Amino acid sequence: MAQPVYINRISACLPHEPVSNEEMEARLGQVGERPSRARSIVLRSNGIRQRHYVIDPATGEPSMTNAQLTAEAVRGLASPVELQGIECLVAATSSPDQTQPGHAVMVHGELGNPPCEVVTTAGICLCGVSALKYAWLNVASGESRNAVACGSEVASVLMQARNFSAEVEGIDEELERRPELAFEKDFLRWMLSDGAGAVWLEDRPNPEGLSLRIDWIDILSFADRFPACMYGGAEMQGEQLVGWSRISAEERNRRSVMAIKQNVKLLNENIVKITVEETLQRIRHRREMRAEDIDWFLPHYSSEFFRDRLAEGLARVDFNIPQERWFTNLTRKGNTGAASFFIMLDELFHSGQLKAGQRLLGYVPESGRFSSAFLHMTVVAPDEA
């Protein structure tokens, strides 16, 4: 029988000072001769007021790699001596510094702790939960006494103006005729940001203070029904995604193939219906779960635009959680993708608002090809574990 597993420590790292809406384009760089026409529209809708970038405001260059940013979050979990005892390290990101080797081994190299099991989970927002699930199951099975799971994003480097300039110069007239071509790429420049978060899992709770017992984590993919909705390093031809390796280097540069793209129409039509309503209905067949039992709901969503739509989706499946029981820091910390759940959990865990016996429900969707995760945790005190 699997043994209980507890999140005992949580840490987050957000680089540099917060970047306001007015500072964004100066930090990322202006694409073309005019300021972005999409920026004000997107920011008005997403509700994000500030975010963080690894781009140094003084030099305009990245001050750290994704692996270095993640390592800083992990160092926040424990003393250097304790970090030497990590038995399993699982790291997730959708924006690694390189295609090979895996992100997690690069994080391990930055940390310099002795040999341990190291695993990379890939994807978009959901890969952070996948990392957490691997770490949880590793400890639950008795394979490891402890594990570290972390999620991180360094999206700003991909969104710098220099990555789009060749395309704008080459097809400026076409962009004037069909602005939706630019919007699919420009949209995400004002949505994504940088950050890292990490959790320390053990087979026993904290001897002092609170811990979070992981009760279950359910992850579902709906890729059998939908084409890719959010993607990078590829371009869509009809409903077929063509990867960067099948496109010449010249064309990759000219068409900004490596830029992150989003099919906004497909996203808006399906994200709540699939990742909330259908996912919850399926999970109910496995879990005894009632909305009235949830003390804290931690939803990851990319934009405040989806907040009320998420509430409506929950209500449609008779799982209405009042918004005063929601906890999110999107507007203050930005949309940090695979790191977002860890960064939310870090703030709530250290806020002083948690009490033993409370139940937390996390929700992390992914529009890559429509996937969804729900995870349940219980707050425990040392004498209640």
N, C-alpha and C positions, 0 to 999 in steps of 0.2 A: 504493500500500500504506500502511495506517495506521501512523503512527509510535508508538513507545513513549511512555507517559505515566506520570509518577511523582507520587505524593503525597510532597511534600517537607517540609511543615509541617502540624501539627495543633494545634488549640486548642479548649478548652472553657470555658464560663462557667456556673457554678452559683450562683444568687443567694442571698445571705444565708447564715447559718449553717444546718447541717443541722437538720431538724425530726424529732424522735423520734416513735415511735408514740403516746406518751402526750400529745404536744403537738399532734397533728394537728387534733383536733376544735376545740380552742380557737383555732387559727390560721384554720381554714376557717369556723368558726361552727357552732353546733348548730342542726339543723333540727327545729322543733317543741319540745314541752315536755320530751322525754326525750332522753338521749344515744342515738346510733345503736345499733340492735341488730345491724346487719350488720358494724360496724367490727371487732370482735374476731375474728369468724369469718373475714372477708376477710384481715386481717393475719396471722392464724395460718396461713392457707393460702399467702399470697403470699410470706412470708419476708422482706419488705422491712423493714429496721430503721430506715432514715432516708432522707430525701429533701429537696429544696429547693423553696421557693416564692418567688415575687416579692412576696408579701404581707409588708409590713413588720411585724415583730412589735410595734413600738411604736405604730403608727397603725392597723393592721388594713387598710390600703389598699395597693394595688399600688404598688411603688416604681419600676417601669419597665414599658414596653410590650414586647411580643414583638419588635418591630423593634429597640428599644434593646438588649434582651438579645442578640439575634443579632449586632448590630453590635459588641458587646463581644467576642463570640467571634471575630469576624473580625479585630478589632484585635489580638487575641493572636497572630495569624499573622505579622505583619510590622511594620516601623517605619512611621510615618506617611508617610514619603517613598515607601517601597516600595508601600504601599497605593494610592498615586496611579497606579500602573501596572497595576492590575487590568484585564484585558481582557474577562473574562466573569464574571458573578456570578449564581449559581443558588441560590435560597433556597427551602426547603421547610418547611411547617408544616401541622398540622391545626387550629391554634388562632390564626388571624390576628387582628389587632386590629380589622379591619373586613372587610366582605364585598367592598368595592371601595375603592381600587385594590388591585392585587396586592401580596402581602407583600414580594416581592423589591424592588420599587421603593421601598417604605417603608424597607427596610434600606439601600438605596443612598442615599436621602436622609439617613439618620442618619450614614452614613459620610462623605458629602460628597466622594467621589473623583470625578474627571472622568468624562464620559460613557463608558459601556461597554455591552456587551450585557448585559441583565438579564432573567432568566427566573424565574418562579414555578412550582413544582410543588406540586400539591395532592393531598390524600388523607389517609391516617392514618399509620401507622408507615412504610409503604413509600415514601412520597413523598421521604424523605431519600435513599434509594438511587436513586430516579428523578433527583433533583438531581445526585447524584454521577455517574450514567451520562451525563446531558446534558453536564456539565462535561468528563468524560473524552473523550467522542466529539468534543466541540468542539476540544479540544487535539489529539486523535489525527488529526483530519482536516486539521490545519494552519490551521484558521480562527482560532485564538487560540494565542499562545505560552504563556499561563497562564490559569488559571480558578480561581475560588473556589466551592466547594460547601458549603452549610451547611444544617443542620436545627435546628429549635427548637420548643419547646412552652411555652406558658403556660396550663396546664390549670387552675391553682388559681383563677384569676379566675372561670372558668365554674362551679367547684365550691363557691364561697362560699355560705353558708346563705341569703343574701338572694335567690338565684336559685331557691330551692325553697319559700320560705315561703308564697307564695300558694296553691300546690298543696296543701300540707299542711293549711292552714287550711280549704280548700274540700272536701277529700275524706278527712278524718281517719278517719271511720267506715269508709269503703271500704278504706282502707289497713289497718285493723285486721282486716277480714274476709279481705283478699287481700294479705298482706305481700309476695308476689312482685312486685307492682306497684312497691313502693318499692325492693325489692332491686335491680331492673334498673338503677335510677338511682343508688342509694346505693352499690352495689358499686364503681362507678368512682371515687367520691369518695376511696376508700382505696387506689386502684390507681395513679393518675396523678400526675405531678409536673412540675416546670419545669426547663428547662435548654436550653443551646444548644451546638452544636459546629460546627467549620468545618475544612475542609482546603484546602490550597494545592496545586494541580496545575501541573506544568510539563512541557515537552517534553524535559527533561534532568534527571538526578538531582542531588541535593545534591553540591556540590564537596567537602564534608566530612561525615562521618557517614552514617547510613543513610537510604535512601528506600524507599518501597513502590511497586513497579511494578504497575499494574493490568493483569491478564491478561485478564479477562473479567467481565462482569456480565450475569446472566440474570434476567429478571423475567417472571412468568406470572400471569395473572388467571384465576380460575375463576368469574367472575360469571355465566357462562352456566348454572351449575348451582344456585346458591344465592341466596336472598334476602339482603338486608342483615342483618348480624349485629351490627355496631357502628355507631352513627349519632348525629348531633346536628343540630339545626335541622330536625327532621322527626319524624314518629311513624308507627308501623306500623299499617296497617289491613288485616288479613288478612296477605297476603304482599306487599302494595303499600306502598311507602314514600311518604308524603305530605309534601311539603316545606312549610317554614314559610310561604312566600309564599301558600299556599292556605288558610291558617288565620288567622282574625281575630286582631288584636293581643290582645284580651281573652282569647281561648281559648289563645293561645300562652303567656300569662303563667300562666293558671290551671292548665294541664296541663304546665308546664315543658317546652315543646316544644324550647327551645334547649339543654336539658341533654343531656349525652352519655349514651346508653343502650347496654346490652350484652345480647344474648340469650345468657345464660350456657350454657344447654343446647345450643344450636346450636354455640357455640364449643367446648365440651368434646368434643362428638361428632366434630368434623371438623378441628380445627386441625392436629393431628399427621398424620392420615391424608392430608390434602390438601396442606398447605404443606410437609411434610417428605417423606413417602413418595412420593406421586405426582409431586411437583415434581422430586425427585432422579432418579426413574426416567426422566422426560422429558429432563432435562438430560444424562443419560448418553449419549443419542443424539448429542449435539453436542460434548461435552467428554470428553477422556481424563482421567479423574479416579479416583483410588483413595484410600480412607480412610487407608491407611498412609503416603501421601505428605504428609498434612496435619500440619503442626507445631503450628498454633494454630487452634482452632475458636472463632469469635466469634458465639455465638447470641444473638439478641434474643428474649426471651420475657417475657411480662407478669408471670409469677408463678413462684416456685420450685416450685409445684404441678406445673408442666409439665416440670421438668428431667428427672426420671426417665422421664416419658412420651416426651420428645424422644429420650432415649437409646434407649428401646425401639423407637421408630419408625425410627431410624437402623439399628439392628440388624436389623429386619425386612426392610430393603432391602439388607442386606449392606454397610452403610457405617458400621461401628461405629468411632467415634472415642473412645478412652478419655477419661474425664472429667478426668483430670489434664492433658490437652491443651486443655481448654476454658478460655476467658477470658471472664468476665462480671463486671460490677460492679453488677448489679441491686440487691442487698441494701443497698449503700452509697450508690448514686447515685439510686436510684428508677427507675421506669418513665417515661422521658422521650420515648416515642413516636418521632417523626421524628428526634429528636436522639440517640437511644440508641446507634446504631451509631457515630456520630462520637465520642460521649463514651467508649464502650468503647475505640475505636481510639486515642484521645488518651492514655488511661491506659497501655495496653499499649506504645504507641510510645515513651513517655517513661519506661518502667519499667526499661530496661536489660536486659530479657530477650530482646530480638530479636537474631538473628544473621543475617548475610548468607547467602542461600540458603534460608532458611526459607520455608515456604508457609503462607499464611493463607487460611482459608475463612470468609466471613461468611454468616450466615443471618438474614434479616429477613422474618417473615411479617406479614400484616395480616388481621384478621378483619372489616374493613369489609364486604367482600363476598367474602372469601377470595382473597387474592393472596399471592405468595411470591417472594422474591429470594434467590439465592445469588451470591456474588461471590468471585473468587479473586485474590490478590495475592502477589507474591514480594518478599522483603526483599533489597535490593541495596546493595552498597557502591559508592563512586564508580568503582573500577577494574574492577567486574564488570558495569556497565550495558551 
